[in-house]
Amino acid sequence: MRALGLFFTAGISVELWYKKGLFFREKLIYEKFLERGEFNKIYWFTYGINDKYYEKYLHNGIEIIPMPKILNFNIGKIIYSILMPFIQHRYLKECNILKTNQMWGSWTAVISKILYKKPLVVRTGYTISLFSLKENKKLAYFINKIVEKIAYKFADFSIVASEEDYRYVVRSYNVEKIIVNPNYIDINLFKPMNIKKDRDVVFVGRLSQQKNIFNLIKAFKGLNYTLDIYGEGELKEKIEKLIEDLKLEDTVKLKGIVPNSELPKILNRYKVFVLPSFYEGMPKALLEAMACGLACLGTNVKGIKEVIQHGKNGWLVGTDVDEIRKGIRMLMENETLRKKLGKNARKTIEKKFSLEKIVEREIKIYKSKFLAKGDTL
């Protein structure tokens, strides 16, 4: 029997994944591991007290190890992140490999590695110190650098989602055993559908400063197109006020959160997807829109330009209002260009970002580095 232990980001629960519509997307890679027979058991070490409820939606080889109810308070979750390796020793001793889902909380995995002498794979979807640097959060940057330095020092192998993260991690921490394995897309779920494209432009993502939503909304002033925004975040009230101040209530609509499984049908109704961010890691929303064959407009920043080739599988613009407005006009007024970009976008996802390809690459690491044929617990 082979077992993998996955450490959730500190403070994050399966219940939160479910409420944010992420659950059915995030579980896919682990169910694939089990279907392929590379692992017989996968433990999810989470920070939710009600997470066991969601096991009914999972492959029966995945077992959720929730946080004890007694620690269900804010600082309690931090305490648990330190005590978990001791509290959950029964399950951790059974694991062949330990893996982080993100960097924050990776100290739990490091402690577990030291205690139980298990190989540790540090996987991140984005680099937290790099994000805090871009946001000019000096204290967060200092703390995150320490967390990353410790995690990479003890990691037996590391996985990052983008080339930018790869270069940054190698340069900052002198990491040698590391690969880029980007975020995956279920191309059988996210695909072009025979649905009438009766909507104009769509944005999907967090309502945060990073996403540059204010400039996106301002770009629609004077345009005869509509924008639907899917997502929640700390800027929601300010965004609602901006829409009201610009008198764009009939043009820009906030649609809230939808489950990830419902997104394909929603995306297929639109002519253009837009991601106007100031910076990105490896944006899943962009990859999902490209998989659906949408013409995608993105800003010419790291993370986005790593995926979009201007004029080939998408369209790149600057982050200011005028650039975004020009880009929207360009795509909305040129159906031939939209179809070309959408077709090539789908090909890009099939070639580089499909769930099957990402699973294959990660499994290859486990088999070649850590798992010998016939391994048993």
DRENKELO-645133 format. One line per 8 residues: their letters; for each residue x, y, z of C-alpha. Coordinates in nm, 3 decimals. Example, Ala and Ser with C-alpha at 12.3 -4.5 7.8 and 13.67 -1.06 7.14 Angstrom:
AS = 1.230:-0.450:0.780 | 1.367:-0.106:0.714 .
//
This chain:
MRALGLFF = 0.000:0.000:0.000 | 0.119:0.352:-0.084 | -0.012:0.663:0.089 | 0.022:1.035:0.018 | -0.031:1.299:0.285 | -0.153:1.638:0.161 | -0.122:1.937:0.396 | -0.382:2.206:0.332 .
TAGISVEL = -0.283:2.571:0.346 | -0.283:2.686:0.710 | -0.637:2.780:0.812 | -0.805:2.640:0.499 | -1.077:2.378:0.515 | -1.254:2.154:0.266 | -1.573:2.332:0.367 | -1.423:2.663:0.252 .
WYKKGLFF = -1.316:2.504:-0.078 | -1.674:2.387:-0.125 | -1.833:2.723:-0.043 | -1.596:2.903:-0.281 | -1.674:2.661:-0.561 | -1.319:2.518:-0.568 | -1.378:2.172:-0.423 | -1.467:1.982:-0.739 .
REKLIYEK = -1.170:2.132:-0.925 | -0.909:2.082:-0.653 | -0.994:1.718:-0.585 | -0.941:1.601:-0.944 | -0.566:1.546:-0.939 | -0.583:1.331:-0.625 | -0.864:1.118:-0.760 | -0.653:1.064:-1.074 .
FLERGEFN = -0.361:0.948:-0.859 | -0.588:0.684:-0.705 | -0.750:0.580:-1.035 | -0.407:0.517:-1.182 | -0.312:0.302:-0.885 | 0.000:0.499:-0.793 | -0.146:0.552:-0.444 | -0.393:0.340:-0.251 .
KIYWFTYG = -0.465:0.604:0.008 | -0.451:0.983:0.024 | -0.492:1.173:0.349 | -0.607:1.536:0.345 | -0.489:1.717:0.660 | -0.724:2.014:0.686 | -0.827:2.296:0.919 | -1.202:2.238:0.918 .
INDKYYEK = -1.399:2.071:1.194 | -1.687:1.974:0.962 | -1.477:1.849:0.672 | -1.561:1.481:0.714 | -1.904:1.560:0.567 | -1.748:1.617:0.225 | -1.591:1.272:0.199 | -1.910:1.153:0.031 .
YLHNGIEI = -1.813:1.359:-0.275 | -1.462:1.207:-0.292 | -1.302:0.891:-0.424 | -1.317:0.638:-0.139 | -0.936:0.631:-0.128 | -0.926:0.991:0.003 | -0.968:1.030:0.378 | -1.012:1.373:0.535 .
IPMPKILN = -0.832:1.426:0.866 | -1.007:1.729:1.019 | -0.895:1.965:1.290 | -1.013:1.885:1.646 | -1.314:2.096:1.749 | -1.136:2.215:2.062 | -0.899:2.421:1.844 | -1.174:2.588:1.638 .
FNIGKIIY = -1.077:2.951:1.700 | -0.848:3.188:1.509 | -0.523:3.141:1.699 | -0.623:2.779:1.753 | -0.561:2.710:1.386 | -0.205:2.839:1.416 | -0.156:2.628:1.727 | -0.291:2.327:1.538 .
SILMPFIQ = -0.051:2.390:1.248 | 0.232:2.327:1.496 | 0.069:2.043:1.690 | -0.081:1.857:1.396 | 0.229:1.637:1.339 | 0.190:1.509:1.695 | -0.190:1.491:1.711 | -0.225:1.310:1.377 .
HRYLKECN = 0.078:1.081:1.419 | -0.130:0.769:1.345 | -0.198:0.883:0.989 | 0.131:1.055:0.920 | 0.327:0.740:1.004 | 0.138:0.563:0.725 | 0.235:0.814:0.455 | 0.505:0.733:0.200 .
ILKTNQMW = 0.521:1.092:0.075 | 0.424:1.428:0.228 | 0.310:1.717:0.009 | 0.211:2.080:0.065 | -0.079:2.235:-0.123 | 0.063:2.586:-0.086 | 0.352:2.747:0.099 | 0.165:2.904:0.392 .
GSWTAVIS = 0.155:2.638:0.662 | 0.440:2.439:0.510 | 0.607:2.433:0.853 | 0.357:2.161:0.949 | 0.489:1.942:0.669 | 0.850:2.021:0.762 | 0.792:1.916:1.126 | 0.622:1.598:1.003 .
KILYKKPL = 0.913:1.521:0.772 | 1.161:1.555:1.056 | 0.952:1.347:1.299 | 0.862:1.061:1.066 | 1.154:1.077:0.821 | 0.931:1.094:0.514 | 1.018:1.257:0.179 | 0.863:1.601:0.139 .
VVRTGYTI = 0.740:1.757:-0.185 | 0.683:2.132:-0.153 | 0.424:2.233:-0.410 | 0.303:2.591:-0.457 | 0.052:2.743:-0.697 | 0.211:3.084:-0.646 | 0.508:3.224:-0.453 | 0.383:3.412:-0.147 .
SLFSLKEN = 0.694:3.626:-0.092 | 0.685:3.737:-0.454 | 0.321:3.842:-0.419 | 0.386:4.032:-0.095 | 0.684:4.203:-0.262 | 0.463:4.319:-0.550 | 0.204:4.440:-0.300 | 0.475:4.629:-0.107 .
KKLAYFIN = 0.391:4.447:0.218 | 0.729:4.456:0.386 | 0.648:4.263:0.704 | 0.461:3.993:0.510 | 0.752:3.972:0.267 | 1.000:3.920:0.554 | 0.786:3.650:0.719 | 0.711:3.474:0.391 .
KIVEKIAY = 1.079:3.467:0.299 | 1.158:3.286:0.625 | 0.876:3.035:0.568 | 0.995:2.968:0.213 | 1.360:2.939:0.312 | 1.280:2.673:0.573 | 1.044:2.481:0.343 | 1.288:2.469:0.052 .
KFADFSIV = 1.576:2.374:0.282 | 1.390:2.062:0.397 | 1.213:1.979:0.069 | 1.326:1.667:-0.116 | 1.163:1.803:-0.431 | 0.973:2.120:-0.525 | 0.701:2.201:-0.774 | 0.609:2.553:-0.887 .
ASEEDYRY = 0.340:2.661:-1.132 | 0.521:2.914:-1.350 | 0.857:2.992:-1.507 | 0.877:3.318:-1.313 | 0.835:3.131:-0.984 | 1.095:2.877:-1.096 | 1.358:3.145:-1.164 | 1.278:3.330:-0.842 .
VVRSYNVE = 1.295:3.020:-0.620 | 1.616:2.889:-0.777 | 1.781:3.229:-0.749 | 1.657:3.308:-0.395 | 1.702:2.968:-0.229 | 1.954:2.786:-0.447 | 1.703:2.505:-0.507 | 1.816:2.233:-0.747 .
KIIVNPNY = 1.547:1.965:-0.736 | 1.257:2.163:-0.877 | 1.030:2.162:-1.182 | 0.754:2.373:-1.332 | 0.423:2.188:-1.339 | 0.147:2.442:-1.411 | -0.211:2.450:-1.291 | -0.425:2.188:-1.460 .
IDINLFKP = -0.752:2.205:-1.650 | -1.008:1.929:-1.693 | -1.040:1.965:-2.070 | -1.335:1.725:-2.074 | -1.528:1.967:-1.851 | -1.390:2.298:-1.977 | -1.443:2.281:-2.352 | -1.616:2.468:-2.633 .
MNIKKDRD = -1.991:2.402:-2.633 | -2.265:2.462:-2.884 | -2.414:2.744:-2.680 | -2.525:3.076:-2.826 | -2.278:3.350:-2.736 | -2.538:3.598:-2.618 | -2.312:3.783:-2.370 | -2.020:4.015:-2.440 .
VVFVGRLS = -1.729:4.022:-2.190 | -1.667:3.822:-1.873 | -1.422:3.841:-1.584 | -1.377:3.561:-1.328 | -1.162:3.604:-1.020 | -1.116:3.757:-0.676 | -1.233:4.114:-0.630 | -0.893:4.233:-0.513 .
QQKNIFNL = -0.647:4.512:-0.593 | -0.424:4.268:-0.783 | -0.692:4.208:-1.046 | -0.709:4.575:-1.156 | -1.090:4.568:-1.168 | -1.134:4.943:-1.124 | -0.953:5.014:-1.451 | -1.148:4.735:-1.619 .
IKAFKGLN = -1.480:4.890:-1.518 | -1.366:5.240:-1.619 | -1.274:5.099:-1.961 | -1.642:5.025:-2.024 | -1.741:5.391:-1.996 | -1.839:5.482:-2.350 | -1.838:5.123:-2.481 | -2.154:4.962:-2.615 .
YTLDIYGE = -2.067:4.625:-2.463 | -2.158:4.457:-2.134 | -1.930:4.315:-1.864 | -2.024:4.041:-1.618 | -1.799:3.995:-1.314 | -1.793:3.660:-1.131 | -1.623:3.649:-0.793 | -1.615:3.784:-0.440 .
GELKEKIE = -1.359:3.981:-0.245 | -1.270:4.271:-0.021 | -1.330:4.534:-0.290 | -1.692:4.442:-0.360 | -1.848:4.751:-0.196 | -1.600:4.989:-0.361 | -1.665:4.825:-0.697 | -2.042:4.862:-0.651 .
KLIEDLKL = -1.993:5.231:-0.572 | -1.772:5.284:-0.877 | -2.033:5.124:-1.101 | -2.295:5.354:-0.950 | -2.077:5.666:-0.979 | -2.001:5.594:-1.347 | -2.370:5.517:-1.410 | -2.278:5.175:-1.550 .
EDTVKLKG = -2.549:4.975:-1.370 | -2.691:4.854:-1.702 | -2.345:4.774:-1.841 | -2.149:4.609:-1.558 | -2.306:4.337:-1.343 | -2.165:4.162:-1.035 | -2.266:3.795:-1.053 | -2.109:3.661:-0.733 .
IVPNSELP = -1.954:3.315:-0.693 | -2.057:3.007:-0.889 | -1.933:2.648:-0.843 | -1.638:2.566:-1.066 | -1.840:2.284:-1.225 | -2.094:2.537:-1.354 | -1.835:2.770:-1.509 | -1.795:2.591:-1.847 .
KILNRYKV = -2.157:2.656:-1.948 | -2.134:3.013:-1.823 | -1.806:3.089:-2.002 | -1.935:2.947:-2.328 | -2.202:3.220:-2.340 | -1.941:3.494:-2.377 | -1.748:3.632:-2.671 | -1.446:3.759:-2.474 .
FVLPSFYE = -1.278:3.678:-2.141 | -1.069:3.951:-1.980 | -0.801:3.932:-1.710 | -0.661:4.283:-1.648 | -0.434:4.197:-1.352 | -0.129:4.393:-1.238 | 0.046:4.060:-1.172 | -0.036:3.688:-1.170 .
GMPKALLE = 0.112:3.350:-1.086 | -0.045:3.091:-1.314 | -0.408:3.211:-1.344 | -0.657:2.923:-1.343 | -0.947:3.140:-1.458 | -0.755:3.234:-1.772 | -0.667:2.872:-1.846 | -1.031:2.767:-1.801 .
AMACGLAC = -1.154:3.037:-2.038 | -0.893:2.938:-2.296 | -0.998:2.573:-2.263 | -1.354:2.682:-2.348 | -1.227:2.840:-2.668 | -1.286:3.202:-2.568 | -1.090:3.489:-2.714 | -0.891:3.604:-2.410 .
LGTNVKGI = -0.767:3.954:-2.335 | -0.492:3.976:-2.076 | -0.249:4.236:-1.952 | 0.113:4.209:-2.058 | 0.245:4.102:-1.717 | 0.435:3.801:-1.586 | 0.211:3.503:-1.536 | -0.032:3.607:-1.810 .
KEVIQHGK = 0.221:3.657:-2.089 | 0.367:3.319:-1.998 | 0.040:3.169:-2.127 | -0.080:3.417:-2.390 | 0.116:3.466:-2.710 | -0.003:3.800:-2.843 | -0.205:3.768:-3.161 | -0.176:3.388:-3.164 .
NGWLVGTD = -0.376:3.243:-2.877 | -0.484:3.564:-2.703 | -0.444:3.941:-2.693 | -0.210:4.137:-2.461 | -0.256:4.498:-2.354 | -0.126:4.739:-2.091 | -0.284:4.776:-1.749 | -0.424:5.129:-1.799 .
VDEIRKGI = -0.784:5.215:-1.889 | -0.717:5.319:-2.250 | -0.520:5.004:-2.333 | -0.788:4.779:-2.187 | -1.062:4.969:-2.372 | -0.875:4.943:-2.704 | -0.822:4.572:-2.654 | -1.189:4.510:-2.585 .
RMLMENET = -1.288:4.705:-2.892 | -1.036:4.515:-3.104 | -1.173:4.176:-3.006 | -1.541:4.265:-2.997 | -1.530:4.425:-3.342 | -1.336:4.144:-3.511 | -1.519:3.810:-3.511 | -1.257:3.646:-3.732 .
LRKKLGKN = -0.981:3.737:-3.485 | -1.190:3.613:-3.193 | -1.244:3.275:-3.356 | -0.875:3.239:-3.442 | -0.761:3.327:-3.089 | -1.022:3.102:-2.930 | -0.930:2.804:-3.146 | -0.559:2.843:-3.073 .
ARKTIEKK = -0.629:2.900:-2.703 | -0.798:2.562:-2.683 | -0.503:2.396:-2.856 | -0.264:2.555:-2.606 | -0.454:2.411:-2.311 | -0.476:2.065:-2.468 | -0.103:2.065:-2.537 | 0.034:2.206:-2.210 .
FSLEKIVE = -0.226:2.229:-1.934 | -0.457:1.929:-1.947 | -0.522:1.741:-1.622 | -0.381:1.422:-1.772 | -0.049:1.583:-1.865 | -0.006:1.748:-1.524 | -0.089:1.423:-1.343 | 0.155:1.230:-1.560 .
REIKIYKS = 0.437:1.471:-1.483 | 0.380:1.469:-1.108 | 0.346:1.090:-1.094 | 0.674:1.062:-1.283 | 0.844:1.253:-1.002 | 0.703:1.025:-0.734 | 0.790:0.706:-0.920 | 1.144:0.806:-1.012 .
KFLAKGDT = 1.238:0.979:-0.687 | 1.047:0.819:-0.402 | 0.844:0.511:-0.488 | 1.007:0.181:-0.567 | 0.809:-0.096:-0.734 | 0.635:-0.308:-0.474 | 0.659:-0.048:-0.197 | 0.437:-0.135:0.097 .
L = 0.367:0.033:0.427 .
//
